Amino acid sequence: MSFFRLFIVAVFVASTLGCGPTSPSAAKRDTNIATDSRFSLSINFGEAEKSEIKAVVTSAETLTVLDLLVEAGKQENFKIQYKGKGETAFVESINGVIGGENGKDWWIYLVNDKLAKRGSGVYQLNPGDSVQWSLGKYEPASETQSADISQ
């Protein structure tokens, strides 16, 4: 009778262990699904266009500001033109609106309502960050001032 009980316990333990993920990659996929992050984006075209573009992008990957803009463009079907990458990335136009066309206003961005001090190709976003692009002059404000990019 004790051999039978030992057999039942062994079968129970083996079946319990088999209920988890079948591979380390399956366990990692489950973790990634739980850690997807949301990032919001708004684009203000000022006088160039009456409408504003808004998007929310969900990603399990770390995004830069430029990555977010490109992903939102795919999601919301608008075009982005930029040159360079990383530190040298420069956004030239969004949805056909070219920065610098009037000789003064370029595409600049804020993260969580603060003017960024790094290029869009290297600025790493944190989950929940909000990015706003608009046309304006890049004039870094002092640490105690807020940046004004309105026209």
C-alpha positions, 0 to 999 in steps of 0.5 A: 500500500505504501508503494501505491501512495508514493506513486500517487504523490509522485504523479501529483508532483509531476503534474503540478510542475508541468502546469507552469510555463514550458520554457523560460521564453514563455515565462518572459513573454508573460512578464512582458505582457504585464509590463507594457507601458503607455505613452501619450503624444500630442502634436500642435500645428499652431497656425499651420493646421487647425487640427491637433494629433493625439495618440497613446502608444503602448509598448513593452520596450523602452522608447525614445521621444523619436521612437514614440513619434514614429510609432504614433505616426504608424498608428495614426497614419501621419508622416514624419520626416527626420534625419540622423539618429541618436544624438544627431536625430532632427525632426524636419516635418510632421504630417507635411508641416516643415519646421523652420519654413518661416525662418524661425519656428522649428519642431520642438518638444516637451516631456511632461510639460518641461522643455527637453534638454536632449535630442529626441533620438536619445531622450528615454521616456519613462512609463506614463510620460506625455510628449507634446510637439509644437512649432516654436523656438528652442529657448531653454528656460532657467530651472525655475521658469517654465518654457513657453512654446506658444505662438 
